[in-house]
Amino acid sequence: MTRSDIAELRYAVGQLRQSIGALRSHYGDAKTVRRLENDLERLAIDADEFEQSPPPEVSHRPQDTIYVPDSKSDEAAWMGAQDEGLGFHSRPRTK
């Protein structure tokens, strides 16, 4: 991570701190505001830790390309499968 990346991260944490401060002034000591403040502090601690001792960089290697054909798949492979989340459970699959 470059110095400018770290500066951007610090700026974003500062912006988040201001936003959470505005929420605190509007909503007081609400449980969700306290949780956001806790998350923000954890983020600030992690950013400090990252800046002090950054992890080793990973080598950039191209991702493996997975070819997905445009041709129609074998419908027999899907016979009897559930259509979860589509609203018509347990109906027989048709061709």
Secondary structure, DSSP 8 states (H G I E B T S, - for coil): --HHHHHHHHHHHHHHHHHHHHHHHHH-S-HHHHHHHHHHHHHHHHHHHHHHS----------------SS---GGGGTT---TTTT-TT-----
